[in-house]
Amino acid sequence: FHRHIPELCTGGLTLNGLPVQVQLLGGDADPKARSAGVACEAGARAIDINFGCPAPTVNRHDGGASLLKHPLRIREIVGAMRAAVPKTIPVSAKLRLGWDSIDSIHENASMAAEGGADWLTIHARTRVQGYAPPVFWKPIGEVRERLGIPVVANGDIWTIEDFRRCRDETGCRHFMLGRSALTNPPLPLQVARELGLVPHRHDGEATPCFEWLPLLQRFILYMRHFDQATPNRMVRRLKQWLNMARLFGDFTAFDTIKRAESVEEIFDALAIAAAAPPR
């Protein structure tokens, strides 16, 4: 756990104070419960159970979204993990709407709640959809109204306008940003302002331009702090992040860094790209 989630060695927090939750997956209740106990011993502040991963390899090995076809097993797994960790440690579950039907979320969410989940995070697609459109936010709101526990809405919140539509359609007060937080790093702060978690900017105050280079430099400092910074690993992680920003965001300089062999080459290329006049 300390190797894969090094923030557990700093109180379960990132260097800027963001809480880190440990997520586990698998279909066998007893090993998962034991793993949850070990995670807490390692410093976990919260445990999440992954019933949403659509990856074929994970699903073939009885993990992730494959459990959406077995509601009673969801209750068994959540219950076993809830019983295995201290009551002060929250246990939550991440689900999709279903394997191939969005209506499955009602039974699966009920089973997770009966097992003792403190909150649910629901991705607004089925496993069969993968990440293909459309998303279905409405059932998330229906689950929230019926169960009476916090429900976190997730899925295709790419812009602040998407967030507002999701909030209006679900009635949720909690939201998960995944790919969009990586491809559009200013978005989480924008959402936090809409939710009243941080102050709004004063009228007339200029919004600073977002720059990738300082953000990635800070990311490397974090990796080095947590002893995750072998040269190959750093280059691989930077390219993974920027390739995602190219595919799903508006990052346009990937061709300038994709053949770089060191962090320094990547940063030099980004600095040159940032200084170039717009076309």
N, C-alpha and C positions, 0 to 999 in steps of 0.2 A: 504493500500500500504506500509506503513512503517513497518507493521508487517511481510509482506511477502517479501519485498525488502528493508531491513534495510539500504542498501547502499544509498538510497535516502536521508537519514539523514546526509550523509557525502558527499554531492555534487554530488551524482550519481556515486561515485567512490568506488572501493574496497580500502583496506588499503594500497595496493601497487600501486594505481593509475590507475587500469584498469576500463574503463568506463563500466557502467552497463545499458543495454537497457531494458525497460519495454515491455513485450510481453503480448498481450491480445488475447482472442479467443471468438468466439460466432458468431451467424448468423444474429443478429438483429442490423442493422446499428445504430439506434438512441441510444440504451443503450451503445453500444461500443464507439460511439462518446463522450457521456457524461463521460464514464470511462476514455477515453484518456485525456479529459480535467482535470479531477480530478487527474490523474497521473502526469500531468504537474504541477499542483498546489502543488503536493506532492514532486516535485523535479526531475521528469523524464527529462533526457537529450535527449532521443530519444524514439520513440514508434514503436513497431513491431507488425504486425498482423499475427496471426497463421492460415494459410490455409493449413497446412501440417500434423498436428497431426493425426496418424492413429489409435489411441486408440478407440475401439468400443464404449465405454461409451460416449466419447466426440462426436463421429460421430453420435450416436443416438440422441444426444441433439443439433443437428444443429451446430456443431462446427468443427474446424480443417479441415481435408481433405474432409469432406462432402460438403464443399462449392465449391470444384473443379468441381462438377457436375452442377454448376450454375454460369457461367462466368459473367453474368450481375450483379449478386449480389456481386461478388468480386469488380467490379468497384464501385458499390453503397457504399459498406462498406468502401473501401479505401478513396473514395471521402468524405464521411461523417466525417471520422476521420481526414483527412487532413484539412478539414474546421474547425474542432473543436479545433485545437491546434495552437499555434503561428507558424508563418512561419519559425522562427529560429529553431524550433524543427523538426528534420527529422522524417518522417513516412515511414516505409518500410514494405515489405510483405514477408513472408516465405511460399513457395509453394512446392508441389511435382510435378512430371511431369504430373500427372493426376490421376483420380480415377482408371481407368482400362486401359488407353491407354497413351503411352508416347507422342503421338501427341497432346494431349490436352494442353500441356504446352504453345503452341504458342498463343492460344486464351486467356487462363487464364492470362498469363504474360502480354499480350497486355491490358487486362482489368485493371489489377493492375496498369500498367503504366499510362493508361488514367485517372484512379482515382487520380493520383498524387503521387504515390510511388516514393520516392527518390532513392531507390535501391531495388533489389529483391534478396532473397536467395532461391536457388532452390536445393531441395534434388533429387538426380538422380534415384528415383524409383517412381512407382505408389503407390496409397493407397492399392490396392489389393495385391501388393507384400509384404507390410509391410517392414520388414528388410531382406527379402530373396534375394539372388543374382539372376541375376546380377544387377549392376548399369549401367545406360546409361548416360554417361557424354556428349556425342556429342550434344544432343539437348540443353544443357545449353549454349554451345558455340554459337549455332545458334541463341538463344534468345538474347544473349549478342550482337552479331553482328547486329541484326535487330533493337533492341530497342534503343540503344545508351545511356542507363543508366547503372550505375554499377550493375553487377550481381555477386553474391557470390556463388561459387560452393560448394556443400556439398554432402557427401555420400561416405562411404567406403574409406576414406583417413586414413588408419591405420598406414602407414609407410611413410618415406620420399620418397621411390620409388613410392608409390601410389600417393603422392602429385605431383611428377614430371609428372607422366602419366596424371593425372587430369589437370594439368596446360597446358600440351602440347595439350591435346584433346579439351579443352574448350577455351584456350586463355585467361582465366580469370586472373585477378590480385588480386582477393579477394577470400578467402576461409574460410569456417566454419568447425571447428572440434567439434564433439559432443562426442560420446562415446569414440573415440580414445584419446581425450584429458584427459579423466578420467582414461582410462586403460593404457595409455602410456604417463604419464605426461611430459617426456622430449620432446615429439613430437612437441608441439607448438613452442618451442624455435628453434628446428631444422628447422621448416618451416619458422619462422621469419628470420632466417639467410639466407635461400635460397631466400627469397623475398627482402633481403637487409635492413630489418628493424632493425636488430642488427648486429654488426660486426661479421665476421667469426672468428673462433679461429685461432691463429697463427700456422703455420706448426710446428709439433712436440709437440704442447701443449697437454697434456693429457686431455681427456674428463673425468670429474669426474663421478664416479659411482653413479647411482641413488639409493636413499634409501627411502623407504616408511615412515619409522618412523618419521624423521624430518618434512616431508611434512604434515603428519597427525597431528603432534603436533602443527604445525603452523595453520592448519585448525581449531583446537579446540580453539586456541587463538583468531582467527577471530570470531568464534561463540560466545565466551565469550564477546568480544568487542561489538558485536551487540545484546547482550542480547538474544541470540538464544540457550543458553547452558544449558537447563534442562538436568539432567543426562540421562534420557531415550532417549531424542532426540539426544544427542551426540553419545550414543552407537549405536542407530539405523542408524544414518547417516554414521558413520564409517563402519559399517557392509555392508550397501548398496553399498558404494563406493568400498570396497575391494571385495565384491561378484561380482560386475561388472568387476573388474580387473581380477578376477579368470575366469569368463566366457569368456571374450573377450580379455584378455591380458595374461601375463605370471606370474601373481601373484600366488604363489604356497603354501602360508602359511595360506589359509583361514580356513582349518580344525583346526588350532591351536587357532583361535580367535572366531570361530562361536558360542561357548557356553559362551564366556566371558560376564559378567554382568555389568561391569563398564569400563570406559575409561582406568583406571589404569591397569586392567587386560588385555585389548587389547594391550596396549603399552608394558607391561611386556612380553607378548607372542611374540610380534613382535621383541623385543630386543633379546630374546632367539633365535628366528628363524634366526635373522640376524647374531648372533654369532656362530651358528652351522656350522661346516665344510660342504662344498658341498659334495653331495653324488656321 
